[in-house]
C-alpha cells in the first residue's frame, strides 16, 4: 500500500512541475516544437507578470518585477536569436503554436 501511495504521489508531483522561463536552456532546443513551447513559457510568464501589475502606475511596480520582466525579455530575445531557419516551415504544425502566436501578438511582438 505504501508503495502504491508513493508511486501515485511521485507521478502527481512529476506532472505538476512545469518548466519556468529561467529553467529553459536555449542551447538544448533542437526542434521547432520545443522552440514553440519555450516561447510559450516565456511569453506566458510575461503576460502573467503584466496582468499582475496592470492596474498600477509604473512607478509603483516593484523593482524586482521590473527586473523579472527584463530577464524574460532577454530570454525571449535569446530564443529569437536561436531560432533556426528550417523551423520556420514547421512551427505552425506544433500543437501549441496558436496559443503562443496569440501570446506574442498580445505582447506586441
C-alpha positions in Angstrom: 0.0 0.0 0.0 2.8 2.4 0.9 4.5 1.7 -2.4 1.3 2.4 -4.3 0.8 5.8 -2.5 4.5 6.7 -3.1 4.2 5.9 -6.8 0.9 7.9 -7.0 2.3 10.9 -5.3 5.5 10.7 -7.4 3.6 10.7 -10.6 1.4 13.6 -9.5 4.5 15.6 -8.4 6.3 14.8 -11.7 3.4 16.1 -13.8 2.7 19.1 -11.6 6.1 20.5 -12.1 6.4 22.8 -15.1 9.4 24.4 -16.5 9.8 28.1 -15.9 11.4 30.6 -18.2 14.5 30.7 -16.1 15.0 26.9 -16.5 15.0 27.0 -20.3 18.4 26.1 -21.7 18.2 27.6 -25.2 21.2 25.6 -26.4 19.3 22.4 -25.8 16.3 23.3 -28.0 16.7 21.1 -31.1 13.4 21.2 -32.9 10.6 23.6 -33.9 8.0 22.4 -31.3 10.4 22.6 -28.4 11.1 26.2 -29.6 7.4 27.0 -29.7 6.9 25.5 -26.2 9.9 27.6 -24.9 8.5 30.8 -26.4 5.1 29.9 -24.9 6.6 29.5 -21.5 8.4 32.8 -21.6 5.5 34.8 -23.2 3.0 33.3 -20.8 5.1 34.4 -17.8 5.4 37.9 -19.4 1.7 38.1 -19.8 1.1 36.9 -16.2 3.5 39.5 -14.9 1.9 42.3 -16.9 -1.5 41.2 -15.7 -0.4 41.3 -12.1 0.6 44.9 -12.3 -1.8 46.2 -15.0 -3.7 48.5 -12.6 -0.6 50.1 -11.1 1.4 53.1 -12.1 4.8 52.2 -13.4 6.4 54.0 -10.5 4.5 51.7 -8.1 5.7 48.5 -9.7 8.4 46.8 -7.6 12.0 46.8 -8.9 12.0 43.0 -8.6 9.1 42.8 -11.0 10.8 45.2 -13.5 13.9 43.1 -13.3 12.0 39.9 -13.9 10.3 41.4 -17.0 13.8 42.4 -18.3 15.0 38.9 -17.8 12.0 37.5 -19.6 12.5 39.9 -22.5 16.2 38.8 -22.6 15.2 35.2 -22.7 12.7 35.8 -25.5 15.4 37.6 -27.5 17.8 34.7 -26.8 15.2 32.3 -28.2 14.6 34.5 -31.2 18.4 34.5 -31.9 18.5 30.7 -31.6 15.6 30.0 -34.0 16.8 28.0 -37.0 15.6 28.9 -40.5 14.4 25.4 -41.2 12.0 25.6 -38.3 10.0 28.4 -39.9 8.0 26.0 -42.0 7.4 23.6 -39.1 6.4 25.8 -36.2 2.8 26.3 -37.4 2.3 22.5 -37.2 3.2 22.4 -33.4 0.2 21.8 -31.1 0.9 25.0 -29.0 1.5 27.3 -32.0 -1.9 29.0 -32.0 -1.8 29.9 -28.3 1.8 31.0 -28.4 1.1 33.1 -31.5 -1.7 34.8 -29.6 0.6 35.5 -26.7 3.2 37.1 -28.9 0.6 39.2 -30.6 -0.7 40.3 -27.2 2.8 41.3 -26.2 3.2 43.3 -29.4 6.0 41.4 -31.0 
